[in-house]
Amino acid sequence: MPIIVNLNVVLAQRKMRLNTLAELVDITPQNLSVLKTGKAKAILFDTLEKICEMLECQPGDILAFSKEPEAVITTD
């Protein structure tokens, strides 16, 4: 997927836990986890706005675009 979600990086920089952000944004931790892992297919702008407000960041701090295909990790 060419959209990279850096929510885990921003959370670590702010020393905030996912559950704390979920509570502040009024979203379930499960739904926020889906976004954090990059498995979300969409995000509402008002949810993105709340996340940015609570983390004091810009949408570009959380979302990035890459033309490179995702690396496939295999284990033997």
C-alpha positions in Angstrom: 0.0 0.0 0.0 1.5 3.3 -1.0 0.0 5.2 2.0 2.3 4.8 5.1 0.7 5.3 8.5 3.3 6.6 11.1 0.9 6.8 14.0 3.1 4.6 16.1 6.0 6.9 15.5 4.1 10.0 16.6 2.6 8.2 19.6 6.2 7.2 20.7 7.4 10.7 20.2 4.6 12.0 22.4 5.1 9.2 24.9 1.4 8.4 24.6 -0.3 5.0 24.6 -2.8 3.9 22.0 -5.5 3.4 24.6 -5.0 6.9 25.9 -5.3 8.4 22.5 -8.4 6.3 21.7 -10.0 7.6 24.8 -9.2 11.2 24.0 -10.4 10.9 20.4 -13.5 8.9 21.4 -12.7 6.0 19.1 -12.3 2.3 20.1 -8.8 1.1 20.7 -9.5 -1.6 18.1 -10.3 0.8 15.4 -7.3 3.0 16.2 -5.1 -0.1 16.1 -6.4 -0.9 12.6 -5.3 2.6 11.6 -2.0 2.3 13.4 -1.1 -1.0 11.7 -2.0 0.4 8.2 -4.9 -2.0 7.7 -7.5 0.8 7.6 -9.1 1.4 4.2 -10.3 4.9 5.1 -10.3 7.5 7.8 -12.8 10.3 8.5 -11.5 13.8 8.3 -13.0 14.6 11.7 -11.3 11.6 13.2 -8.0 12.7 11.7 -8.6 16.2 13.0 -9.1 14.9 16.5 -6.0 12.7 16.4 -3.9 15.7 15.1 -5.4 18.0 17.8 -4.6 15.5 20.6 -1.1 14.7 19.3 -0.4 18.4 18.4 0.7 17.4 14.9 -0.1 17.7 11.2 -1.8 15.1 9.1 1.5 14.7 7.2 3.2 13.6 10.4 0.8 10.6 10.5 0.3 9.8 6.9 2.9 9.6 4.1 2.9 8.5 0.5 5.5 6.2 -1.1 5.7 5.0 -4.6 7.8 2.0 -3.5 5.8 -1.2 -3.1 5.6 -2.6 0.4 8.3 -5.0 1.3 7.1 -8.6 1.8 8.7 -10.2 4.8 9.0 -14.0 4.8 10.2 -16.3 7.5 11.7 -19.7 6.8 
